[in-house]
Amino acid sequence: MKYVDNKLSAWERIELIRSKERPGAKEYISYVFEHFIECHGDRYFGDDAAIIGGIARFETRPVTVIAHTKGKSLEENKISNFGMAHPEGYRKALRLMKQAEKFRRPIICLVDTPGAYCGIEAEERGQHEAIARNQLEMMQLKTPVISIVLGEGGSGGALALAVCDRLGMMQNAIYSVISPRGFASILWKDASREKEAANSIKITAEDLLAFGVCDSIIPEPTGGSQEDPSLTSEGISVFIRNALLQLDTLKIDEMLDYRYNKFRKIGFFRE
């Protein structure tokens, strides 16, 4: 499907991506990959249902898939903590990334989280260290890393799965250092101004493509990916296929240099 600007505001996109009808990571794993085998646990504390990961095949090629997950019902959301991972989730993800590096499997990350869980127990178990460790290690992984923001890409919770060689965003996805509600709460001391904040802080796929943060926008139907999941699944497959073809031409040192410089050059400043 060809990308066409849908002219939706950031807040209208947020309403689309928060719909319970919108496909999540589990649906896309079943559409895009074959023979997915889920792996559990971080080998330190436990298993976190907010992040799933395992081995699969993408068009006959072995890959490691890691994804944030949310539920479709209140019960499922409670199990997955509404997509807000604990430190053991990020440590599980890193364990699988290091395994992928050992066997030279490309890593595909599907990002969809409002942010990492910030409860007391998460802090007690080292939430910030786990996120920082993922960012450090991902920058040095000697295997291709491809990330796709499916819906919400919130703060360090998203970045812990998004230090990558190629970043794609679904057309209605958002990606930001802070949620609009958090932005409004800090800047204006008024969380009810969430909609106003969303429309002012440049968090859409088009904004981030212009800033050089993401590399490609994956098209969606006018009413969002929930209108035709098979169509958007094909867009995801095309993005992964093209990214792998590009990265396969690079030597390991070239890929690591590119990854480092990709993040060094992000942003604009004035003197």
Secondary structure by P-SEA (a helix, b strand, c coil): cccccccccaaaaaaaaaccccccaaaaaaacccbbbbbbccccbbbbccbbbbbbbcccbbbbbbbbbbbccaaaaaaaccccccaaaaaaaaaaaaaaaaabbbbbbbbbcccccccaaaaaacaaaaaaaaaaaaaccccbbbbbbccccccaaaaaaccccbbbbccccccccccaaaaaaaccccccaaaaaaacccccaaaaaaaccccbbbbbccccccccaaaaaaaaaaaaaaaaaaaaaccaaaaaaaaaaaaaacccccc
